[in-house]
Amino acid sequence: MPLNRDRPRRAVGALTLAGAVVCLLAAAQPLPAWEGTAHRLITNKAIETLPFPLRAFFENNRRTLLLLSADSSQWGESAPTPDAGYIRLDRYGRYPFAELPRDYNQAVRKFKRETVTTNGTLPWSIGNYSLRLEEAFRNQRWDDVKLYAAILARYVAEAHDSFNTTDNFTGGQSNQFGVHSRYGASLVGRYQLFFIIRPGIAYKIDDPTAHAFGMVMQAHTWVDNILLADAQARTGKIDYNDEYYDAFYDAVGAVLVRQLTDASLNVGAYWYTAWLNAGRPPLPAR
């Protein structure tokens, strides 16, 4: 993706000791890859993929959906456990990870529940919340529709971030601590005004869980490219400055925009599929 050299620059300070400690702690626990700005962007663009009358309902609830998808603290008792937000595919061997059953019960029987939970359950969680959204539509529980739609939006978005699919999720294994945040938060924050995101029209998904596995598998294929771009962008620089971010964005900006675009389309597709499978119930104004 060509870089616009006229864009405004933002000052970036050197890493502090406290920041390094945070990075070390991050290596010990899962962290969200996309951050609030990306989630709001994806959810907002997903609404544009919907046909009417479904689109009208989501447009009328846009503010609620953006808030809920970006802030999981608002989910209350409906919040999933942390393992729902990632899957460490490379703990199951090499691509295409044929050793990992796509059926959850089969995976548990093969690897034991504790292992499956520790390694993350993102694709199965997407399938689960797709069914919950469908049930909420069918029973016309509109508050639940909005909540489950937002939760589903968040996890479908997370499935498109490469660092949610790898054991090297903070870059610690390659001595690139914080790369997940530089990619999923800093690049989005700095360059979002230059993104061209046109996700297309929502479509019906045949198998929500199988489709979710396709999303995480595709996202995983970009891990090495992003890590290499981060390392090359940092070469010869003393900190993560404007020059670094320009070089990093030059190398992976096209991937980033593609993943955000695909995420937006797939969020819309999951919403649309749940509504169709529920029998296209009539929708309230709000």
The 8 nearest C-alpha neighbors of each residue, nearest first, counted from 0:
[[1, 253, 252, 249, 2, 250, 251, 248],
 [2, 0, 249, 3, 252, 253, 248, 4],
 [1, 3, 249, 4, 0, 245, 248, 252],
 [4, 2, 5, 6, 1, 193, 245, 249],
 [3, 5, 6, 2, 7, 245, 1, 8],
 [6, 4, 3, 7, 8, 2, 193, 245],
 [5, 7, 4, 3, 8, 190, 2, 193],
 [8, 6, 5, 9, 4, 189, 190, 3],
 [9, 7, 6, 241, 10, 189, 5, 11],
 [10, 8, 11, 7, 241, 189, 240, 6],
 [9, 11, 12, 8, 241, 240, 239, 13],
 [12, 10, 240, 9, 239, 241, 13, 238],
 [13, 11, 14, 10, 240, 239, 238, 15],
 [12, 14, 238, 15, 239, 11, 240, 237],
 [15, 13, 18, 12, 16, 238, 19, 239],
 [16, 14, 18, 17, 13, 19, 12, 20],
 [15, 17, 19, 18, 20, 14, 21, 13],
 [18, 16, 20, 15, 19, 21, 14, 22],
 [19, 17, 21, 15, 20, 16, 14, 22],
 [18, 20, 22, 16, 21, 17, 23, 15],
 [21, 19, 23, 17, 22, 18, 24, 16],
 [20, 22, 18, 24, 19, 23, 25, 17],
 [23, 21, 25, 19, 20, 24, 176, 177],
 [24, 22, 20, 25, 26, 21, 19, 27],
 [25, 23, 21, 26, 22, 27, 20, 28],
 [26, 24, 22, 27, 23, 28, 21, 169],
 [25, 27, 24, 23, 28, 169, 171, 22],
 [28, 26, 25, 24, 29, 23, 22, 169],
 [27, 29, 25, 26, 30, 24, 169, 168],
 [30, 28, 31, 25, 27, 26, 168, 81],
 [29, 31, 32, 28, 25, 168, 169, 163],
 [32, 30, 33, 34, 29, 84, 163, 157],
 [31, 33, 183, 179, 34, 30, 162, 180],
 [32, 34, 183, 37, 31, 184, 157, 38],
 [33, 35, 184, 37, 36, 32, 38, 183],
 [36, 34, 69, 38, 37, 39, 33, 70],
 [35, 37, 39, 38, 34, 40, 188, 187],
 [38, 36, 40, 39, 35, 34, 33, 41],
 [39, 37, 35, 41, 69, 40, 36, 42],
 [38, 40, 65, 42, 36, 37, 41, 43],
 [39, 41, 37, 43, 38, 42, 36, 44],
 [42, 40, 263, 38, 44, 43, 39, 45],
 [43, 41, 45, 39, 44, 40, 38, 65],
 [42, 44, 40, 41, 45, 46, 39, 65],
 [43, 45, 41, 47, 46, 42, 263, 40],
 [46, 44, 263, 267, 42, 47, 48, 43],
 [45, 47, 44, 48, 43, 49, 54, 57],
 [46, 48, 45, 44, 49, 54, 43, 200],
 [49, 47, 200, 201, 45, 46, 267, 199],
 [50, 48, 54, 201, 47, 46, 267, 53],
 [51, 49, 54, 53, 52, 48, 201, 200],
 [52, 50, 53, 54, 55, 49, 56, 57],
 [51, 53, 55, 54, 50, 56, 282, 49],
 [54, 52, 51, 56, 55, 50, 49, 57],
 [53, 55, 51, 49, 57, 52, 56, 50],
 [54, 56, 58, 52, 53, 57, 51, 59],
 [57, 55, 59, 53, 54, 58, 284, 285],
 [58, 56, 60, 54, 59, 55, 61, 46],
 [59, 57, 61, 55, 60, 56, 54, 46],
 [58, 60, 56, 57, 61, 285, 55, 284],
 [61, 59, 57, 58, 63, 62, 64, 285],
 [60, 62, 58, 64, 63, 59, 57, 65],
 [61, 63, 65, 64, 60, 66, 59, 58],
 [64, 62, 66, 60, 65, 61, 67, 145],
 [63, 65, 61, 67, 149, 66, 62, 68],
 [66, 64, 39, 62, 68, 63, 67, 61],
 [67, 65, 63, 64, 69, 68, 70, 62],
 [68, 66, 64, 70, 69, 65, 149, 63],
 [67, 69, 149, 153, 65, 66, 70, 150],
 [68, 70, 35, 38, 66, 67, 39, 65],
 [71, 69, 67, 72, 68, 73, 66, 35],
 [70, 72, 73, 74, 67, 69, 68, 78],
 [73, 71, 70, 74, 75, 78, 67, 69],
 [72, 74, 71, 75, 70, 67, 66, 78],
 [75, 73, 78, 71, 72, 77, 76, 67],
 [74, 76, 77, 73, 78, 72, 71, 79],
 [75, 77, 78, 74, 79, 73, 72, 80],
 [76, 78, 75, 74, 79, 146, 147, 150],
 [79, 77, 74, 76, 75, 80, 71, 72],
 [80, 78, 83, 77, 81, 82, 76, 124],
 [79, 81, 82, 83, 78, 84, 116, 120],
 [82, 80, 83, 84, 79, 29, 85, 119],
 [81, 83, 119, 84, 80, 120, 116, 85],
 [84, 82, 121, 120, 81, 124, 80, 85],
 [83, 85, 121, 82, 81, 154, 157, 119],
 [86, 84, 163, 121, 119, 83, 82, 164],
 [85, 87, 119, 164, 121, 118, 120, 88],
 [88, 86, 165, 164, 166, 118, 89, 90],
 [87, 89, 90, 164, 91, 86, 165, 96],
 [88, 90, 91, 92, 87, 165, 93, 166],
 [89, 91, 88, 92, 87, 166, 118, 165],
 [92, 90, 89, 88, 96, 99, 98, 93],
 [93, 91, 89, 90, 96, 94, 98, 88],
 [92, 94, 96, 89, 95, 91, 97, 88],
 [95, 93, 96, 92, 97, 89, 216, 88],
 [94, 96, 97, 93, 216, 92, 98, 88],
 [97, 95, 94, 93, 98, 99, 92, 91],
 [96, 98, 99, 95, 100, 94, 93, 92],
 [97, 99, 96, 100, 91, 92, 95, 93],
 [98, 100, 97, 96, 91, 101, 106, 88],
 [101, 99, 106, 102, 105, 98, 103, 97],
 [100, 102, 103, 99, 209, 106, 212, 105],
 [101, 103, 100, 105, 104, 106, 123, 208],
 [104, 102, 106, 105, 107, 101, 123, 100],
 [105, 103, 107, 106, 102, 108, 109, 100],
 [104, 106, 108, 102, 107, 103, 100, 109],
 [107, 105, 103, 100, 109, 104, 108, 110],
 [106, 108, 111, 112, 104, 110, 109, 105],
 [109, 107, 105, 106, 111, 110, 104, 112],
 [108, 110, 106, 107, 111, 105, 100, 99],
 [109, 111, 107, 108, 106, 114, 115, 112],
 [112, 110, 107, 108, 114, 113, 109, 115],
 [111, 113, 107, 115, 114, 116, 110, 108],
 [114, 112, 116, 115, 111, 117, 110, 107],
 [115, 113, 117, 116, 112, 111, 118, 110],
 [114, 116, 112, 118, 117, 113, 119, 107],
 [117, 115, 119, 113, 114, 118, 112, 82],
 [116, 118, 114, 119, 115, 113, 82, 120],
 [117, 119, 115, 87, 116, 86, 114, 120],
 [120, 118, 86, 82, 85, 116, 117, 121],
 [119, 121, 83, 123, 82, 86, 122, 124],
 [120, 122, 83, 85, 124, 84, 123, 86],
 [123, 121, 211, 125, 124, 212, 208, 120],
 [124, 122, 126, 125, 121, 120, 208, 127],
 [125, 123, 127, 121, 126, 122, 83, 120],
 [124, 126, 122, 128, 123, 127, 129, 121],
 [127, 125, 208, 123, 207, 129, 124, 128],
 [126, 128, 124, 130, 129, 125, 123, 131],
 [129, 127, 131, 130, 125, 126, 151, 132],
 [128, 130, 126, 132, 127, 131, 125, 133],
 [129, 131, 133, 128, 127, 132, 134, 126],
 [132, 130, 128, 134, 133, 129, 135, 127],
 [131, 133, 135, 129, 130, 134, 147, 144],
 [132, 134, 273, 130, 136, 277, 131, 135],
 [135, 133, 137, 131, 136, 132, 138, 130],
 [136, 134, 132, 140, 138, 144, 137, 133],
 [135, 137, 139, 133, 134, 138, 277, 144],
 [138, 136, 277, 134, 135, 139, 133, 280],
 [137, 139, 135, 136, 140, 134, 277, 141],
 [140, 138, 136, 137, 141, 135, 280, 144],
 [141, 139, 135, 143, 138, 142, 144, 136],
 [140, 142, 144, 143, 139, 145, 135, 136],
 [143, 141, 145, 144, 140, 146, 135, 147],
 [142, 144, 146, 141, 145, 140, 147, 135],
 [145, 143, 141, 147, 142, 135, 146, 132],
 [144, 146, 148, 142, 143, 147, 149, 141],
 [145, 147, 143, 149, 148, 144, 150, 142],
 [148, 146, 150, 149, 144, 132, 145, 143],
 [147, 149, 151, 145, 146, 150, 144, 152],
 [150, 148, 68, 152, 146, 147, 64, 151],
 [151, 149, 147, 153, 152, 148, 68, 146],
 [150, 152, 148, 154, 149, 153, 147, 128],
 [153, 151, 149, 155, 266, 150, 154, 156],
 [152, 154, 156, 150, 68, 151, 155, 157],
 [155, 153, 157, 156, 151, 152, 158, 84],
 [154, 156, 158, 152, 157, 153, 151, 266],
 [157, 155, 153, 154, 262, 158, 159, 152],
 [158, 156, 154, 159, 160, 155, 153, 33],
 [157, 159, 215, 155, 156, 160, 214, 154],
 [160, 158, 218, 157, 156, 258, 262, 161],
 [161, 159, 157, 162, 158, 163, 218, 32],
 [160, 162, 218, 219, 163, 164, 222, 159],
 [163, 161, 168, 164, 160, 165, 179, 32],
 [162, 164, 85, 161, 160, 165, 86, 168],
 [165, 163, 87, 86, 162, 161, 88, 219],
 [166, 164, 87, 167, 168, 162, 88, 89],
 [165, 167, 87, 168, 89, 90, 164, 88],
 [168, 166, 170, 165, 172, 169, 171, 162],
 [167, 169, 162, 166, 165, 170, 163, 179],
 [170, 168, 171, 177, 179, 176, 167, 26],
 [169, 171, 175, 176, 167, 172, 173, 178],
 [170, 172, 176, 174, 169, 173, 175, 26],
 [171, 173, 170, 174, 167, 175, 169, 176],
 [172, 174, 171, 175, 170, 167, 176, 226],
 [175, 173, 171, 172, 176, 170, 169, 177],
 [176, 174, 170, 173, 171, 178, 177, 169],
 [177, 175, 170, 171, 169, 178, 22, 174],
 [176, 178, 169, 179, 180, 22, 170, 181],
 [177, 179, 181, 180, 170, 176, 175, 182],
 [180, 178, 182, 177, 169, 181, 32, 183],
 [181, 179, 184, 183, 182, 178, 177, 32],
 [180, 182, 185, 178, 179, 184, 183, 186],
 [181, 183, 179, 180, 186, 184, 178, 185],
 [184, 182, 33, 180, 32, 179, 181, 187],
 [183, 185, 180, 187, 34, 186, 181, 182],
 [186, 184, 181, 188, 187, 189, 182, 183],
 [187, 185, 189, 182, 188, 184, 190, 181],
 [188, 186, 191, 184, 185, 190, 189, 183],
 [187, 189, 185, 186, 190, 191, 184, 36],
 [188, 190, 186, 187, 185, 191, 9, 192],
 [189, 191, 192, 187, 193, 188, 186, 194],
 [192, 190, 187, 194, 193, 188, 189, 186],
 [191, 193, 190, 194, 189, 195, 188, 187],
 [192, 194, 191, 190, 195, 3, 6, 2],
 [195, 193, 191, 192, 196, 256, 190, 252],
 [194, 196, 197, 193, 256, 192, 260, 191],
 [197, 195, 260, 194, 198, 256, 259, 44],
 [198, 196, 199, 260, 195, 44, 264, 263],
 [197, 199, 264, 260, 263, 196, 261, 48],
 [200, 198, 197, 48, 264, 201, 47, 260],
 [199, 201, 48, 202, 49, 198, 264, 50],
 [202, 200, 268, 48, 267, 49, 264, 271],
 [201, 203, 268, 200, 204, 271, 272, 267],
 [204, 202, 272, 268, 205, 271, 201, 269],
 [203, 205, 206, 272, 207, 202, 268, 269],
 [204, 206, 203, 207, 210, 272, 209, 208],
 [205, 207, 209, 208, 204, 210, 126, 211],
 [208, 206, 126, 210, 209, 204, 211, 205],
 [209, 207, 126, 211, 210, 206, 123, 122],
 [208, 210, 212, 211, 206, 207, 213, 101],
 [209, 211, 213, 207, 208, 212, 206, 214],
 [210, 212, 122, 208, 214, 213, 209, 207],
 [213, 211, 209, 215, 214, 210, 122, 216],
 [212, 214, 210, 216, 211, 215, 217, 209],
 [213, 215, 211, 217, 212, 216, 158, 218],
 [216, 214, 218, 158, 212, 217, 213, 219],
 [217, 215, 219, 213, 218, 214, 212, 220],
 [216, 218, 214, 215, 219, 220, 213, 221],
 [219, 217, 161, 215, 159, 220, 216, 221],
 [220, 218, 161, 216, 221, 217, 222, 164],
 [219, 221, 218, 217, 222, 216, 223, 161],
 [220, 222, 224, 219, 223, 218, 225, 161],
 [223, 221, 225, 224, 219, 161, 220, 226],
 [224, 222, 226, 225, 221, 227, 220, 228],
 [225, 223, 227, 221, 222, 226, 228, 251],
 [226, 224, 228, 222, 227, 223, 229, 221],
 [225, 227, 223, 229, 228, 224, 222, 230],
 [226, 228, 230, 224, 229, 225, 223, 231],
 [227, 229, 225, 231, 226, 230, 250, 247],
 [228, 230, 226, 232, 227, 231, 247, 225],
 [231, 229, 227, 233, 228, 232, 226, 234],
 [232, 230, 228, 234, 233, 229, 227, 247],
 [231, 233, 229, 243, 246, 247, 230, 234],
 [232, 234, 230, 231, 236, 243, 229, 235],
 [235, 233, 231, 236, 232, 230, 243, 237],
 [234, 236, 233, 237, 232, 231, 238, 243],
 [237, 235, 233, 234, 238, 243, 239, 240],
 [236, 238, 235, 239, 13, 233, 240, 234],
 [237, 239, 13, 236, 240, 14, 12, 233],
 [240, 238, 243, 11, 13, 244, 241, 233],
 [239, 241, 11, 243, 242, 238, 244, 12],
 [242, 240, 244, 243, 245, 8, 11, 9],
 [241, 243, 245, 240, 244, 246, 239, 232],
 [242, 244, 232, 240, 246, 241, 245, 239],
 [245, 243, 247, 241, 246, 242, 248, 240],
 [244, 246, 242, 248, 243, 247, 249, 241],
 [247, 245, 249, 232, 243, 244, 248, 242],
 [248, 246, 244, 250, 232, 249, 245, 229],
 [247, 249, 252, 251, 245, 250, 246, 244],
 [250, 248, 246, 247, 252, 2, 251, 245],
 [249, 251, 247, 248, 228, 252, 246, 0],
 [252, 250, 254, 248, 253, 249, 255, 247],
 [253, 251, 248, 255, 254, 249, 0, 250],
 [252, 254, 0, 256, 255, 251, 257, 250],
 [255, 253, 257, 251, 252, 256, 258, 221],
 [254, 256, 252, 258, 257, 253, 251, 259],
 [257, 255, 259, 253, 258, 254, 260, 252],
 [258, 256, 260, 254, 255, 259, 261, 253],
 [257, 259, 261, 255, 260, 256, 159, 262],
 [260, 258, 262, 256, 257, 261, 263, 255],
 [259, 261, 257, 198, 263, 196, 258, 262],
 [262, 260, 258, 264, 263, 259, 257, 265],
 [261, 263, 259, 265, 156, 260, 264, 258],
 [264, 262, 45, 41, 260, 266, 261, 265],
 [265, 263, 198, 261, 267, 262, 266, 45],
 [264, 266, 268, 262, 267, 263, 261, 269],
 [267, 265, 263, 269, 152, 268, 264, 45],
 [266, 268, 45, 270, 264, 265, 201, 269],
 [267, 269, 201, 265, 202, 271, 266, 270],
 [270, 268, 272, 266, 271, 267, 265, 273],
 [271, 269, 267, 273, 268, 272, 266, 274],
 [270, 272, 268, 274, 269, 273, 267, 275],
 [273, 271, 203, 269, 275, 274, 270, 268],
 [272, 274, 133, 276, 270, 271, 275, 132],
 [273, 275, 277, 271, 279, 272, 276, 133],
 [276, 274, 279, 272, 278, 277, 273, 271],
 [275, 277, 273, 278, 274, 272, 133, 279],
 [278, 276, 137, 274, 275, 133, 279, 136],
 [277, 279, 275, 276, 280, 274, 137, 136],
 [280, 278, 275, 274, 277, 281, 276, 137],
 [279, 281, 278, 282, 137, 136, 277, 274],
 [282, 280, 279, 283, 52, 139, 53, 278],
 [281, 283, 280, 56, 284, 53, 52, 285],
 [284, 282, 285, 281, 56, 141, 139, 55],
 [283, 285, 56, 282, 59, 55, 60, 57],
 [284, 283, 59, 56, 60, 282, 141, 57]]
